[in-house]
Amino acid sequence: MATLARKLAPKSQLIDVLERACICARSAAENKGRDVLVLDMRKITPIYDFLVIATGASRRQMHTIAEEVDDAMVAAGDRRMSIEGYESSKWIVQDYGDILVHVFDPASREFYALEELWADAPRVDWERA
């Protein structure tokens, strides 16, 4: 599926979307993100391919996770299309076109429960992929 993110960056610079989703998850985990999860959305929605979800313990940690994920994605040849929620730091969403990265505070993650909303999405073993 060709996405806007793929159209904006030369194909030679982008690595596989699954590997990029795993890069996001690893970066979140390396920066002490908790309960990191990658959901494969390819058979569920045409809007994006993967959701990456993580929880940060504090505003500072959530900012660090978001910034480090973005640095990792830039190194992988991708660029963020948008970011929302950075200032309020309850729920930060980064859009990479074919990947959405959600960083929640604990209360917001429990309230919105995206992994329950998308319970039919296969979970990716990002630590082994």
C-alpha positions as CSV (number, residue, x, y, z in Angstrom):
1,M,0.0,0.0,0.0
2,A,1.5,3.3,-1.1
3,T,1.1,5.9,1.6
4,L,1.8,9.6,1.7
5,A,4.9,8.9,3.9
6,R,6.3,6.6,1.2
7,K,5.6,9.2,-1.5
8,L,7.4,11.9,0.5
9,A,10.6,10.0,1.1
10,P,12.6,8.2,-1.6
11,K,11.8,4.5,-1.6
12,S,15.5,3.7,-1.4
13,Q,15.7,5.4,2.0
14,L,12.7,3.7,3.6
15,I,13.0,0.3,5.2
16,D,10.1,-2.2,5.5
17,V,7.0,-0.8,7.4
18,L,7.1,-3.7,9.9
19,E,10.7,-3.1,10.7
20,R,10.0,0.7,11.2
21,A,7.1,-0.2,13.5
22,C,9.5,-2.4,15.5
23,I,12.1,0.4,15.6
24,C,9.4,2.6,17.2
25,A,8.6,0.0,19.8
26,R,12.3,-0.7,20.6
27,S,13.0,3.0,20.9
28,A,10.0,3.4,23.3
29,A,11.1,0.5,25.4
30,E,14.8,1.7,25.5
31,N,13.5,4.9,26.9
32,K,11.6,3.2,29.7
33,G,8.2,3.1,28.0
34,R,6.0,0.5,29.6
35,D,3.6,-2.1,28.1
36,V,4.9,-1.4,24.6
37,L,2.6,-3.0,22.0
38,V,2.6,-3.1,18.2
39,L,-0.7,-3.9,16.5
40,D,-0.9,-5.0,12.8
41,M,-3.7,-3.0,11.3
42,R,-3.2,-3.9,7.6
43,K,-6.3,-6.2,7.4
44,I,-8.4,-3.9,9.6
45,T,-8.1,-0.4,8.2
46,P,-6.7,1.1,5.0
47,I,-5.7,4.3,6.8
48,Y,-2.4,3.0,8.4
49,D,-0.5,-0.3,8.7
50,F,0.6,-0.4,12.3
51,L,-0.2,1.1,15.7
52,V,2.6,1.4,18.3
53,I,1.4,2.0,21.8
54,A,3.5,2.8,24.9
55,T,3.0,4.2,28.4
56,G,5.2,6.8,30.0
57,A,5.4,7.4,33.7
58,S,5.7,11.2,33.6
59,R,5.4,14.1,31.2
60,R,9.2,14.3,30.8
61,Q,9.4,10.6,30.0
62,M,6.6,10.8,27.5
63,H,8.4,13.7,25.7
64,T,11.6,11.7,25.7
65,I,9.9,8.7,24.2
66,A,8.3,10.8,21.5
67,E,11.5,12.6,20.7
68,E,13.6,9.4,20.7
69,V,11.1,7.5,18.5
70,D,11.2,10.4,16.0
71,D,15.1,10.4,16.0
72,A,15.0,6.7,15.3
73,M,12.5,7.1,12.5
74,V,14.6,9.9,10.9
75,A,17.6,7.6,11.1
76,A,15.5,4.9,9.3
77,G,14.7,7.4,6.5
78,D,11.2,8.3,7.6
79,R,9.8,11.6,8.7
80,R,7.0,12.5,11.0
81,M,4.0,14.0,9.3
82,S,2.4,15.4,12.4
83,I,2.3,15.2,16.2
84,E,-0.5,15.9,18.6
85,G,-0.8,16.1,22.3
86,Y,2.8,17.0,23.1
87,E,2.0,20.0,25.2
88,S,-0.7,18.4,27.3
89,S,1.2,15.2,27.6
90,K,-1.7,12.9,28.4
91,W,-1.7,11.2,25.0
92,I,0.9,12.0,22.4
93,V,0.2,10.8,18.8
94,Q,2.9,10.8,16.1
95,D,1.9,10.1,12.5
96,Y,4.3,8.6,10.1
97,G,1.7,7.9,7.4
98,D,1.7,4.1,7.6
99,I,2.5,4.0,11.4
100,L,0.9,5.8,14.3
101,V,2.8,6.0,17.5
102,H,0.7,6.6,20.7
103,V,2.4,7.5,24.0
104,F,0.0,7.6,26.9
105,D,0.1,8.6,30.5
106,P,-1.1,5.6,32.6
107,A,-4.6,7.0,33.3
108,S,-5.3,7.9,29.6
109,R,-4.1,4.5,28.4
110,E,-6.4,2.8,30.7
111,F,-9.3,5.1,29.8
112,Y,-8.9,4.9,26.0
113,A,-7.9,1.2,25.9
114,L,-6.8,1.2,22.3
115,E,-5.6,-2.4,22.5
116,E,-9.2,-3.4,23.6
117,L,-10.8,-1.2,20.9
118,W,-8.6,-3.0,18.3
119,A,-8.6,-6.4,20.0
120,D,-9.0,-8.2,16.7
121,A,-5.7,-6.7,15.4
122,P,-2.8,-9.2,15.5
123,R,-0.1,-8.3,18.0
124,V,3.5,-8.2,16.6
125,D,6.3,-9.7,18.6
126,W,8.5,-6.6,18.1
127,E,11.2,-7.9,20.4
128,R,11.9,-10.8,18.0
129,A,11.0,-9.3,14.7
